[in-house]
Amino acid sequence: MDDYDTNDWFIVDSSAMKDYLIWIDGVPLEFMSTTDFDTMVRKYADYFVVGWGWTNWRWVIGCSVS
């Protein structure tokens, strides 16, 4: 099966898609910084964890045409 088949088609119900897709912020965005005293170099870091998924997949239907 080819990922670039031009005959394949999909239909999406956008209102149902907005109801059933979910986004989870596991760890909110955190910013950190520190300065090295000897070299006066400042370091920056950020950290976050997210997840996504769906509670129901029936908002999309498609066909793989052969």
BELFEN-V825246 format. One line per field, one symbol per residue. burial: + if it has 9 or more other C-alpha atoms within 8 Angstrom, else -. Layout:
burial: ???
//
This chain:
burial: -------+--------+--++---+----------------------+++--------++------
//
